[in-house]
Amino acid sequence: MDKPKIADTKPCVVDLEAGKHAWCTCGESTNQPLCDGSHAGTVFKPQIFEMAEAKTVALCACKRTDNAPFCDGTHVGLDPADA
């Protein structure tokens, strides 16, 4: 598996506290958009990112963004079967 699963074709809007977070890069987490360890045994690793302050953000769920972990609109027109 070298291509991440498309977890959803819309972003996950979440309230995050200040501090470090682990964004799921494999698309298999049951805690989307955050990592739950489902990547174990694959080539994927979570992307650690830090929020300077508490904020509501749109995190990518299609796993195709060029602005990871944040949504950049790449999900528009994607088919979940493409992953």
C-alpha positions in Angstrom: 0.0 0.0 0.0 1.8 3.1 -1.2 -1.2 5.3 -1.8 -3.2 6.5 1.2 -6.9 5.6 1.5 -9.3 8.4 0.9 -11.0 8.6 4.3 -13.5 11.2 3.0 -14.1 13.5 0.1 -14.6 16.6 2.4 -12.4 18.1 5.1 -12.8 17.3 8.8 -13.5 20.6 10.6 -12.2 20.2 14.1 -11.5 22.3 17.2 -7.9 21.7 18.2 -6.2 22.8 21.4 -2.8 24.4 21.4 0.0 21.9 21.2 1.1 18.9 19.1 -1.2 16.7 17.2 -0.7 13.7 14.9 -2.5 13.8 11.5 -3.3 10.5 9.9 -1.5 10.1 6.6 -2.6 6.5 5.7 -6.4 7.1 5.7 -7.1 4.1 7.8 -7.5 5.7 11.2 -10.9 5.3 12.9 -10.2 8.6 14.6 -10.1 10.7 11.4 -8.4 13.1 10.7 -6.1 12.2 13.6 -3.8 9.1 13.9 -4.9 6.1 15.9 -1.9 3.9 15.0 -3.7 2.0 12.1 -0.6 2.7 9.9 1.4 0.1 11.9 3.1 -2.3 9.4 2.7 0.1 6.5 5.0 2.7 4.9 2.9 5.5 6.5 3.7 7.5 9.6 1.6 10.2 11.2 2.5 13.8 10.5 3.1 15.7 13.7 2.1 19.3 13.7 1.7 22.0 16.3 -1.0 24.5 16.9 0.2 27.7 18.6 -3.2 28.4 19.9 -6.6 26.7 20.1 -8.4 27.1 16.8 -11.0 25.5 14.5 -9.3 24.1 11.4 -10.2 22.1 8.3 -7.9 19.1 8.2 -7.6 17.0 5.0 -9.4 13.7 4.9 -8.7 12.8 1.3 -5.0 12.6 2.1 -4.1 14.3 -1.2 -3.6 17.9 0.0 -0.4 19.9 -0.9 -0.8 21.8 2.4 -0.8 18.9 4.9 -2.4 18.5 7.3 -4.7 21.3 6.2 -7.3 21.0 3.5 -6.5 22.8 0.2 -9.6 21.7 -1.8 -7.9 18.8 -3.6 -10.8 16.6 -2.5 -13.1 18.3 -5.1 -13.9 15.7 -7.7 -12.1 12.8 -6.1 -13.7 9.4 -6.0 -13.1 7.3 -2.8 -12.5 4.3 -5.1 -9.4 6.0 -6.5 -7.4 5.1 -3.4 
